[in-house]
Amino acid sequence: MSQSDKEVQAEAVVESTNTSIHTPAAEEKELNTRSTLVLIGAFCAFFCSVGFFNAWGIFQEYYHAHQLSAKSEFDISWIGSFAICAMYLSSPAVGIAYDKIGPNMLLGIGSVGGLFAIFMVSLCKKYYQIFLAQALVFGVSSAFLVTPSLSTLTKYFRKNRALGMGIVVAGSSTGGVIWPIVLDQLLNHTNLGFGWTIRIIAFIMLPLLAMSCLLVRNPAVIQSSANEKDQAPAAAKPKADLSIIKNPAFILCCAGMAIANLGMFSPFFYVSSYAASLNMSTSFTFYLISIVNGASFFGRILPGILADRYGCFNLLSSAALASGVVAFCWTGATNVAGVTVWALAYGFASGVSRFSIQGVYRQY
């Protein structure tokens, strides 16, 4: 064989080797068994964390009528609002930990902490006890569930990332539909009492959180060959990149999203109390939370399809405006039909807003 033939054959071998290395990764489909399992696990994490937050309106009304009847509605609302605040304040620290140790340990901590908080709520009698368990412990634990779930999901989806996030975030809306119904049936139609009702909630969460811990995994790393390892230089340990906090666009975006979140949860907290003030039935006030979150479910799934085409920023601005307009119409609803229509409209608009906020955050 001539020297030129050997060179041609060598080039063919190199080209074939490169193709075998890069082609599978390029042609790998986003929706496969592994990514589907991550979707399910992240969905369960949102169902048990933010989904439970979305049912706070039930606790707002129930605490005011029973355990915390001596407290004002303003004082009671601090429990639900601080829980969400604790989740958001803890998220940056959880994000830093995620970059170093991955999702597994963090999800385990969040699951144990969340279950511990719910079991403790079943034993609480006083305001400070409920605040510590349901607001502080459960709020911080939720950050350990939400942040790793979303961060891992973005590693599996590129082209259809918004749709994947919409499906996962819809877990919170599903929780907002299911938890009020469970609470209504156990509190108002059985003799179990508050303590065992909350314990049953915790037992329902237990297998769902276990699924989340088992299914949410980082993508498998393709190992390089021995020759490539020998030729590749030793990788330097990555340093934390904090340059983003100096980006004016990022700062303005965070400020805008903070303002959007300030008023977004108020109807979820007070819609049951508002219906009760109009002398509507107790069952309807419980199911009203489910109606709002049911509409929010579609407000998270459908925009996920549009966001990949038109962008999360465009959806966020229009949805936030629509949510504000609908919120101003709240007091105009004074009967069952009016409150139901308003709940459907606000649930859908706020669902789009909350999904878009998550999508905009992931742009950075």
N, C-alpha and C positions, 0 to 999 in steps of 0.2 A: 504494500500500500504506500502510495506516495505521501510526501510531507503535506502537500496541499489537501489531500483526501483526509488525512488525520486531523488537520485543523478544522475542516468543514464538519467532521464527525464530532469533534470536541465542542464546537459552537452549538451543534444540534443538541448535544447532551445538556449543556448549560441552559439553553433555552427551554428544553423540556423540564429541567429541574425547577427553574424559576416559575414556569407555568403551573407546575404541580403545587408549588408553595403558595402562590397568590390567587389562583383561580377559585378554589373552594371558598375562601373567605369572601371574595367579591360576589360569588354567585349564591352565597348562603341566604336563604329566605329569612325575613325578619320574624314571621309567624311560624314558629316550629314548636316542638314539644317543650323544649326548655323555656322559651319565652312565654308560652302559654301558662306554664306552671308558675312563672314569676308573676304574671298578670293575676292569677288566682290568689296567690299568696299576698300580693300587695293589696288586692281588693279586700281580702279578709282583714288586713291591718287597718285599712281606712274604715271598714264597717264597724270595728270594735273601738276605734279611737274617735275620729271626727264624727262618725255616725252617732256615737253616744252623746257627743257635744250637741248635735243637732236636735236631740230629744230633750234638751234642757228646759224647754218651755213647760214640759210635764212636771219636772221637779220644781220649777218656779211656782206653779200653781199649787202643787201638793204640799210643799214645805210651808207656804203661806197659810194653808188651811190646817196644818197638823203640827209637825215638830217645831216649826219656827213661827208660830202664829203671833208671837210677841214682837217679831221683827217686821220692818217695813219691806215692801217689795223691792225698794232700792237696795236695802242691805242684802237681801237674798240674791239679787241679781249679781252682786259682786262675786259670788261663788262661780257662776257660769262664765262670767267675763274674765275673771282671773285665771280660770282653767285654760281658756284659749290664749290668754296673754302668756302664761307659763309655757305653753307649747311653743309659741313663736319665739320667746326669749331663749329657750333652751336649744332651738334648732341649729343656730350657728355652731355651738359647742359640739353638738351631735354630728354635724357635718364634718368638722375637723377630725373627730374621732373616726368617722366613716372612711375618710381618706387614708387612715393609717391601719385600721384593723378590719375593714369590710363590714357587711351587714349582719353577720350571724350573731355575734356577741351582743350587738346593740339591740337587735330584735328580741333576744332572750331577756335582756334587762328590761326592755319596755313591756314585754308580756308579763313578767313576774311582778313588776311594779304596778302595772294596770290592774291585774287581778287582785293584788294585795289592797289597792285603793278601794276597789269595788266591795271586797269583803269587809273592809273597815267601815265603809259607808253604812252597811247593814247593821252595824253596832252603834253608830253615832246617835247621840241624843241632843247635843248642844251645837250651837252655831260654830264655835271655833273648831270642833271636832270634824264637822262636815266640811268646813273650809279647808282644813289641812288634808283631808283624805280626797275629797272630790275635786277640789280646785288645785291644790299644790301638787300632791303626789300623782294624781291621775293626769294632770296637765303636763307635767314634766315627762312622765312615762309615755305619753302620746307622741312626744317629739322623737323618742327612741323607736317608735313604730312608723311614723309618717316619713321622716327624713330618709332613712335607709331604703324604704320601699320605693320612693320616687327616684332616688339617686340610682338605684340598681336598674330600675325600669328603663331609664334613658340610655343605658349601655346596650340594651337589646333592640331598641327602636330608633331609627334615624329618619327614614322617609315618612313613616306613619307615627311619629312620636306623639303628636297632638291627640290622635285617635286613641293610642294606648293610654296616655295620661287621662283622657276623658273616661275611659272604661274604669280605670283604677279609682279616680276621684269620685266616680258614681257610686263607689262603695259607701261613701259617707252619706249620700242621699238614700241609698238602700237601708242603711242603718237608721237613718232618720224616719223611714217609713215603718220598719219592723219594730224598733224599740218602743215607740209610743203604744203600738197595738199590744205588745206583750205586757207592758206596764198597766195598761187599761184593763186587760183581761185578768191579770193577777191581783191588782189592787181593788178593783171595783166589782169583780164577779166571783171572787173566792174569799176564803177566810184566812188566807196565809199571812196577811199582814205585811208591813213594809220590810221588815228584816229578811224574811224568807223570799220575798219578791226580788230583792236586790241580790241575794245569794244565788237564786236561779238565773238571774242575768249573768252573774259571774261564771256559773257553770256552762252557760251557753257560749260565753266568750272563750272558755278554756280550749275546746278543740279547734276553734277558728284561729286563735293565736298560735296554737301548736302547728297548724298548717302553714301559717305565715312564716314561722321560724324555719320550717323544713323546706319550703318551696322557694323562698327568695334567696337566690344564690347569684354571685357574680359570674359572668361568662367564663367558660373554660379558656385557659391560656394555652395557646398552641406552643408546644415546646420546640425549641430550635435543635438542630442536629449538633453532634459533638464538635464537628469542624467549625460550625458557625459560632459556637460558644467560645472556641479557642481564639478565633479571629476577631470576635467582637470585643471592643474595649470595655472595661469595667464601668458600669453605669453609676454615675454619681447620685447620691441620695437627693431626691427632689426636695426643694425648699418651698415653704408656704408662699404662695403668690398673693400678696395683699394689694397689688396695684389697682384692683378693681374698685376699691373704696375711694380711689382718687378720680374715678371716672365720673364726670358731671352727669352724663346721661344715666348712669346706673343710680346715682344718688337721687336724681329727680324721679326716676322710675320707682324707687323704693318709697319716696315720700308720697307719690301719687297713690301707690297701692296701699300704703298705711291709711291714707285718708279714706280710700274706698272701703277698707275693712272697718273703719270706725263705726259706721252706721249700718253695715250690711247684716249684722247678727241681731240687731234690735228686734225686728219682727219675729225672728225665730224664738226669742226669749219671751216676748210679751203677747204673741198672738193668742195664746190660750187664755191669758188673763184678760185680754180685751174681749174675747168671746164670753167669758164668764161675767164680765161687767155688764154685758147686754142680756144677762139672764138666759143664756143658751145652756143646753144640757151638758152635764159633765162628760158624757161619752163623746159628744161632738167636739168639745174643747180638746180632748185627748187626740181624737182622730184628725183634728185640724193640723196638728204638727205633721202627721203622716201625709196629709194633702199637700202641704207646702213642700215637703221633701220629695214626694212623688213627682211633682212637677219639676223640681230641681234636678231629678234624675235625668229627665229628657233634656234639660238645659245643660247637662254636662256631656252626654253622649253625642247628640246631634252636632253641636259646635265643634267637637273634635274632628269631624269629617271636614268641616269648612275651614278650620284653623290651618290645616296643612296646605290649603290652597290660598287663602286670603290673609293669613297671618294672625297671631294671637293679639297683637297690639290693636288692630282694627276691630276685632271682636270685643276686646276689653272696653274700649272707649264707647262704643255703641251700647253695649250691655250695661255698663255702669250708668249711662244716661237714662236708659230705659228703667233700670231698677229705681233710680231716684224719682222718676215721674210716677211710677206705680206706688212707691212708698208714700208720696204726697196724697194719694187717693185713699189711703188706709181708712181714715176717719169717716169717709163717705159711705163705707159699707156698714150698714146698721141692722141687717137681717141675715138669716142663714145663707140665702142664695148669694147675697152681695159679698159676705165674708168668704164664702167658698170660691167665688170667681176671683176675688182679690188674691186669695191664697194661691190659686193656680197661676195667676199672672206674675205675682212676685216670686214664687218658687222657681218658675222657669227663667225669669230675667236674672235673678240672683245666682242661679245655677250656672248660667253662661258667664257671669262676672267672676265667680269664684274659680271656675275652670280656667278662664283666661288669665287670671292672676297667677295661677300655678304655671301656666304655659309661658307667660312673659318672664317669670322668674327663671325658668329653665333656659331662656334664650341667652342668659349670661353665664 
